């Protein structure tokens, strides 16, 4: 193969990618550009920039993608009400295609001939990154160090870093893997690998425990336009601003904790613990507005696609024709989803307590249990009789 001259590395500044930065230089004798996507992970980005320079990066690029992340990736996913295996709101899954896209865009801009990532050979992220690379710029070489090197343990990485004076924070105080962005925080590995053990209380960074949450509930009103949240308590917010504020309010009330064993794409079961306070609130509020604005059959058809859509995001097929096709249909179904939802946050629970819309399909005169002059209940006899016809014929035929 042609020698690699320049590689763009998806860099986080942690132990793995810091070691990878140096390893790429030694293994391929190439220039390494460290690329860091700011998705609202709340870290000291300038400190990470300095760490990359000190490790030998030829260039360090930090790109603020927070608004694009929420507007173009999280909100489309929320319009689909996507939840993987009943619990996971896909916070890590939805971030990877954007990071990978920005990475290949940078590679094209600087004339790099390869991209690299720090995902292990056991997880989902390697698939998510590489499917995106190949969907958007298949001519790029892909380097996955975890599938090439012999540094097969955390201790081996630490020793490698120490022998080469790589400046990385190494601590045993938080013995698990953590991924963070504006939508969520995830925790995996370490002490969480025993699915019977309860996560330690000090692990959680965003959410109070329900037991310690305030004794008074918080009421919020979220306005939607065409399926997208646009304001909170009557105040317009940008996508990233709105989600950040909901994370704060939901976190205070212990909203959005999930502890589950999920099925990775590669076939391994994995225990993941998540904090998704703002996403949990938006999911509940969105469904509330849909309940009074969406046609029944449109909603049921869309709901039948939700598991497939969630699976596509989880597996890494964001830039696939099937996901894009589903998105067009889902967004068509969202054109009338405009209204307001009122939710109550209280000790770990997000409860919808009100919903309204100017073009609501809900009619109190039809739904009432009191006397009305709109609905002739006698007509239900024929409706039931016709719908029971196939059941009657089956029984009469002796089945």
C-alpha positions as CSV (number, residue, x, y, z in Angstrom):
1,X,0.0,0.0,0.0
2,X,1.0,3.6,-0.5
3,X,2.6,5.1,2.5
4,X,0.3,7.2,4.7
5,X,1.5,10.8,4.9
6,X,-1.2,12.5,7.0
7,X,-3.9,11.1,9.3
8,X,-6.8,12.8,11.0
9,X,-7.4,11.3,14.4
10,X,-10.7,11.6,16.4
11,X,-9.0,12.8,19.6
12,X,-10.5,13.2,23.0
13,X,-7.4,13.8,25.1
14,X,-7.9,10.8,27.3
15,X,-5.5,7.9,27.8
16,X,-6.5,5.9,24.7
17,X,-6.4,8.6,22.0
18,X,-3.3,10.2,23.6
19,X,-1.4,6.9,23.2
20,X,-2.8,6.4,19.7
21,X,-1.5,9.8,18.7
22,X,2.0,8.8,19.5
23,X,1.6,5.3,18.3
24,X,0.5,6.5,14.8
25,X,3.6,8.6,14.5
26,X,5.8,5.6,15.5
27,X,4.0,3.0,13.5
28,X,3.3,4.9,10.3
29,X,5.9,7.7,10.4
30,X,3.2,10.2,9.5
31,X,1.8,13.6,10.5
32,X,-1.1,13.3,12.9
33,X,-3.8,16.0,13.1
34,X,-5.8,15.8,16.3
35,X,-9.4,16.5,15.7
36,X,-11.7,17.3,18.7
37,X,-15.5,17.8,18.2
38,X,-17.1,20.0,20.9
39,X,-20.4,18.4,21.5
40,X,-20.9,20.0,24.9
41,X,-18.9,17.5,26.9
42,X,-18.0,20.2,29.4
43,X,-14.2,19.6,29.4
44,X,-11.4,22.1,29.3
45,X,-10.8,22.1,25.6
46,X,-7.8,24.4,25.7
47,X,-6.1,22.0,28.2
48,X,-6.8,19.1,25.8
49,X,-5.4,21.2,22.9
50,X,-2.1,21.7,24.9
51,X,-2.0,18.0,25.7
52,X,-2.3,17.1,22.0
53,X,0.5,19.6,21.1
54,X,2.8,18.1,23.9
55,X,2.1,14.6,22.6
56,X,3.3,15.6,19.1
57,X,0.3,16.5,17.0
58,X,1.1,18.3,13.8
59,X,-2.0,20.3,14.1
60,X,-4.9,20.5,16.6
61,X,-8.4,21.3,15.3
62,X,-11.3,21.9,17.8
63,X,-14.7,22.5,16.2
64,X,-17.8,23.7,18.0
65,X,-20.6,21.4,16.7
66,X,-23.0,21.8,19.6
67,X,-25.9,23.5,17.7
68,X,-25.5,21.3,14.6
69,X,-25.4,18.2,16.9
70,X,-28.8,19.0,18.5
71,X,-30.5,20.6,15.4
72,X,-29.4,18.1,12.7
73,X,-28.9,14.9,14.6
74,X,-30.6,14.8,18.0
75,X,-33.8,16.6,17.0
76,X,-34.5,14.4,13.9
77,X,-34.0,11.4,16.1
78,X,-36.4,12.8,18.7
79,X,-38.9,13.4,16.0
80,X,-38.8,9.6,15.5
81,X,-39.2,8.9,19.2
82,X,-36.3,6.5,18.8
83,X,-35.4,4.4,21.9
84,X,-33.2,1.4,21.6
85,X,-34.4,-1.8,23.4
86,X,-37.0,0.2,25.3
87,X,-34.7,2.3,27.4
88,X,-31.6,3.8,25.7
89,X,-32.1,7.3,24.1
90,X,-29.0,6.8,21.9
91,X,-26.8,9.6,23.3
92,X,-23.5,8.1,22.2
93,X,-24.8,6.5,19.1
94,X,-26.1,9.7,17.6
95,X,-22.9,11.6,18.2
96,X,-20.6,9.3,16.3
97,X,-21.8,10.0,12.7
98,X,-21.4,13.8,13.3
99,X,-17.9,13.4,14.6
100,X,-16.9,11.1,11.8
101,X,-18.5,13.4,9.2
102,X,-16.5,16.4,10.5
103,X,-13.4,14.2,10.6
104,X,-13.6,13.2,6.9
105,X,-14.5,16.8,6.0
106,X,-11.3,18.0,7.7
107,X,-9.3,15.2,6.1
108,X,-10.4,16.4,2.7
109,X,-9.6,20.0,3.6
110,X,-6.1,19.3,4.8
111,X,-5.3,16.6,2.2
112,X,-5.0,13.7,4.6
113,X,-5.0,10.2,3.2
114,X,-6.3,8.4,6.3
115,X,-8.5,8.7,9.4
116,X,-8.2,7.0,12.7
117,X,-10.3,6.4,15.8
118,X,-9.8,5.1,19.3
119,X,-12.7,2.6,19.5
120,X,-12.0,-0.9,20.6
121,X,-12.6,-4.0,18.5
122,X,-15.4,-5.2,20.9
123,X,-17.7,-2.2,20.8
124,X,-20.3,-0.4,18.6
125,X,-18.3,2.8,18.0
126,X,-15.8,1.2,15.6
127,X,-18.8,0.3,13.4
128,X,-20.4,3.7,13.7
129,X,-17.2,5.6,12.8
130,X,-16.2,3.4,10.0
131,X,-19.6,3.1,8.3
132,X,-19.7,6.9,8.2
133,X,-16.2,7.1,6.8
134,X,-17.0,4.7,4.0
135,X,-20.4,6.2,3.3
136,X,-19.0,9.7,2.9
137,X,-15.4,9.3,1.7
138,X,-14.6,5.7,0.8
139,X,-11.1,6.5,-0.6
140,X,-9.7,7.3,2.8
141,X,-7.6,4.7,4.6
142,X,-9.0,3.7,8.0
143,X,-6.7,3.0,10.9
144,X,-8.2,1.3,14.0
145,X,-5.2,0.9,16.4
146,X,-7.1,-1.4,18.9
147,X,-7.4,-3.9,16.1
148,X,-3.7,-3.7,15.2
149,X,-1.5,-3.1,18.2
150,X,-0.5,-5.4,21.1
151,X,-1.5,-2.9,23.8
152,X,-4.4,-5.0,25.0
153,X,-4.9,-3.6,28.6
154,X,-5.3,-0.4,30.4
155,X,-2.0,-1.1,32.3
156,X,-0.2,-1.6,29.0
157,X,-1.5,1.8,27.8
158,X,-0.4,3.5,31.0
159,X,3.1,2.0,30.7
160,X,3.4,3.1,27.1
161,X,2.4,6.6,28.0
162,X,4.9,6.7,30.9
163,X,7.8,5.5,28.8
164,X,7.1,8.2,26.2
165,X,6.2,11.0,28.6
166,X,2.7,11.3,27.2
167,X,0.8,13.8,29.4
168,X,-2.5,11.9,30.3
169,X,-4.6,12.0,33.4
170,X,-4.5,8.5,34.9
171,X,-6.7,7.8,37.9
172,X,-8.3,4.9,39.6
173,X,-10.9,7.0,41.3
174,X,-13.5,6.6,38.5
175,X,-12.8,3.0,37.3
176,X,-15.2,3.0,34.3
177,X,-15.5,4.4,30.8
178,X,-17.4,7.6,30.5
179,X,-18.8,9.3,27.3
180,X,-20.4,12.8,27.6
181,X,-22.1,15.2,25.3
182,X,-25.1,17.6,25.4
183,X,-27.6,14.8,25.2
184,X,-26.3,12.4,27.8
185,X,-23.5,10.8,29.9
186,X,-22.8,7.1,29.6
187,X,-20.9,4.8,31.9
188,X,-19.5,1.4,31.0
189,X,-16.9,-1.1,32.1
190,X,-14.9,-1.3,35.3
191,X,-17.1,-1.8,38.4
192,X,-20.2,-1.8,36.2
193,X,-19.3,-5.1,34.4
194,X,-21.1,-7.0,37.1
195,X,-24.8,-6.5,36.1
196,X,-25.9,-7.4,39.6
197,X,-24.0,-4.6,41.3
198,X,-25.8,-1.2,41.9
199,X,-23.9,1.8,40.5
200,X,-22.2,3.8,43.2
201,X,-24.0,7.0,44.1
202,X,-20.9,9.2,43.5
203,X,-20.7,8.0,39.9
204,X,-23.5,10.2,38.6
205,X,-22.4,13.6,37.4
206,X,-25.7,15.3,36.2
207,X,-28.5,13.9,38.2
208,X,-29.5,13.9,41.8
209,X,-30.7,10.7,43.2
210,X,-34.5,10.7,43.4
211,X,-34.3,10.3,47.2
212,X,-32.3,13.5,47.5
213,X,-34.1,15.5,44.8
214,X,-36.2,18.6,45.9
215,X,-39.5,17.9,47.7
216,X,-41.3,20.4,45.5
217,X,-42.0,19.6,41.9
218,X,-40.9,21.7,38.9
219,X,-43.4,22.4,36.2
220,X,-42.2,23.1,32.7
221,X,-44.0,24.0,29.4
222,X,-42.3,23.0,26.1
223,X,-43.5,24.5,22.8
224,X,-43.2,22.5,19.6
225,X,-43.3,23.5,16.0
226,X,-43.4,20.7,13.3
227,X,-42.1,18.2,15.8
228,X,-39.2,20.3,17.1
229,X,-39.0,21.9,20.6
230,X,-38.5,25.7,20.2
231,X,-39.2,27.3,23.5
232,X,-39.2,26.6,27.3
233,X,-41.8,28.3,29.5
234,X,-42.5,30.7,26.6
235,X,-38.9,31.8,26.1
236,X,-37.4,30.9,22.7
237,X,-34.1,29.0,22.9
238,X,-31.6,27.6,20.4
239,X,-31.5,23.8,20.2
240,X,-28.4,23.5,22.3
241,X,-29.5,26.2,24.8
242,X,-32.8,24.5,25.3
243,X,-31.3,21.0,25.9
244,X,-28.7,22.4,28.2
245,X,-31.3,24.1,30.4
246,X,-33.5,21.0,30.5
247,X,-30.4,19.0,31.5
248,X,-29.9,21.3,34.5
249,X,-33.6,21.3,35.6
250,X,-34.1,17.6,35.0
251,X,-30.8,16.7,36.7
252,X,-31.9,18.5,39.8
253,X,-35.0,16.3,40.0
254,X,-33.2,13.0,39.3
255,X,-34.7,12.7,35.8
256,X,-33.3,10.4,33.1
257,X,-31.3,7.7,34.8
258,X,-31.2,4.3,33.0
259,X,-29.4,1.1,34.0
260,X,-29.7,-1.6,31.4
261,X,-28.0,-4.6,29.7
262,X,-28.1,-4.0,26.0
263,X,-27.2,-6.0,22.9
264,X,-24.2,-4.6,21.0
265,X,-24.2,-4.8,17.3
266,X,-21.1,-7.1,17.4
267,X,-23.1,-9.6,19.4
268,X,-21.9,-9.0,23.0
269,X,-24.3,-8.1,25.8
270,X,-23.1,-5.0,27.6
271,X,-24.2,-3.2,30.8
272,X,-24.6,0.5,30.3
273,X,-25.7,3.2,32.7
274,X,-26.9,6.5,31.3
275,X,-28.0,10.0,32.4
276,X,-30.3,11.7,29.9
277,X,-32.3,14.3,31.8
278,X,-33.1,16.7,29.0
279,X,-33.7,14.0,26.4
280,X,-36.1,12.2,28.7
281,X,-38.2,15.4,29.2
282,X,-38.2,16.1,25.4
283,X,-39.2,12.6,24.6
284,X,-42.2,12.7,27.0
285,X,-43.3,16.2,25.9
286,X,-43.0,15.4,22.2
287,X,-45.3,12.3,22.6
288,X,-47.8,14.5,24.5
289,X,-48.1,17.0,21.7
290,X,-48.3,14.2,19.1
291,X,-51.2,12.6,21.0
292,X,-53.5,15.5,20.2
293,X,-52.2,16.5,16.8
294,X,-51.3,13.3,14.9
295,X,-53.8,11.1,13.0
296,X,-54.2,7.7,14.6
297,X,-53.1,5.6,11.6
298,X,-50.2,7.9,10.8
299,X,-49.1,7.6,14.4
300,X,-49.4,3.9,14.5
301,X,-47.5,3.5,11.3
302,X,-44.7,5.8,12.5
303,X,-44.6,3.9,15.8
304,X,-44.1,0.6,13.9
305,X,-40.9,2.1,12.4
306,X,-39.5,3.3,15.7
307,X,-37.6,0.1,16.6
308,X,-36.0,-0.1,13.2
309,X,-35.1,3.5,13.2
310,X,-33.5,3.2,16.7
311,X,-31.6,0.1,15.5
312,X,-30.2,2.0,12.5
313,X,-28.9,4.7,14.7
314,X,-27.5,2.3,17.3
315,X,-25.8,0.2,14.6
316,X,-24.2,3.2,12.9
317,X,-26.3,3.5,9.7
318,X,-27.1,7.3,10.0
319,X,-25.9,7.9,6.5
320,X,-27.7,5.0,5.0
321,X,-30.5,5.3,2.3
322,X,-32.9,3.4,4.5
323,X,-32.5,5.8,7.5
324,X,-32.8,8.8,5.2
325,X,-36.0,7.3,3.6
326,X,-37.5,6.8,7.0
327,X,-36.6,10.3,8.1
328,X,-38.5,11.8,5.1
329,X,-41.6,9.9,6.1
330,X,-41.3,10.6,9.8
331,X,-40.8,14.4,9.1
332,X,-43.9,14.4,6.9
333,X,-45.8,12.9,9.8
334,X,-44.5,15.7,12.0
335,X,-45.8,18.6,9.9
336,X,-48.9,19.1,12.2
337,X,-47.1,18.4,15.5
338,X,-47.3,22.0,16.8
339,X,-48.4,22.7,20.3
340,X,-47.5,22.8,24.0
341,X,-46.8,20.2,26.6
342,X,-46.7,20.7,30.3
343,X,-44.7,18.3,32.4
344,X,-44.0,17.8,36.1
345,X,-40.6,16.8,37.3
346,X,-40.5,15.2,40.7
347,X,-38.1,12.8,42.3
348,X,-37.0,10.9,39.2
349,X,-40.3,11.1,37.4
350,X,-41.2,13.1,34.4
351,X,-45.0,13.2,34.2
352,X,-47.1,14.8,31.4
353,X,-49.8,16.8,33.1
354,X,-51.1,18.9,30.2
355,X,-51.1,19.3,26.4
356,X,-52.8,21.7,24.0
357,X,-52.6,22.8,20.4
358,X,-54.4,25.3,18.1
359,X,-55.1,22.5,15.6
360,X,-55.9,19.8,18.1
361,X,-57.7,16.7,17.0
362,X,-59.0,16.1,20.5
363,X,-62.7,16.9,20.9
364,X,-64.1,17.1,24.4
365,X,-67.7,16.9,23.0
366,X,-66.8,13.5,21.4
367,X,-64.7,12.2,24.3
368,X,-67.1,13.1,27.1
369,X,-68.9,10.5,29.2
370,X,-71.7,12.9,29.7
371,X,-74.7,13.3,27.4
372,X,-73.8,14.6,24.0
373,X,-75.5,15.3,20.7
374,X,-72.6,14.6,18.4
375,X,-72.0,10.8,18.5
376,X,-74.8,8.3,17.9
377,X,-73.7,5.3,20.1
378,X,-76.2,3.1,18.3
379,X,-74.0,3.1,15.2
380,X,-71.4,1.2,17.1
381,X,-73.5,-2.0,16.8
382,X,-72.9,-2.2,13.0
383,X,-69.2,-1.3,13.4
384,X,-68.6,-4.1,15.9
385,X,-70.7,-6.6,13.9
386,X,-68.7,-6.0,10.7
387,X,-65.4,-6.2,12.4
388,X,-66.4,-9.4,14.1
389,X,-67.5,-11.0,10.9
390,X,-64.2,-12.9,10.2
391,X,-64.1,-14.1,13.8
392,X,-67.7,-15.4,13.7
393,X,-67.1,-17.2,10.3
394,X,-64.0,-18.8,11.7
395,X,-65.9,-20.2,14.7
396,X,-68.9,-21.3,12.6
397,X,-66.5,-23.1,10.2
398,X,-65.3,-25.3,13.1
399,X,-61.9,-23.8,13.7
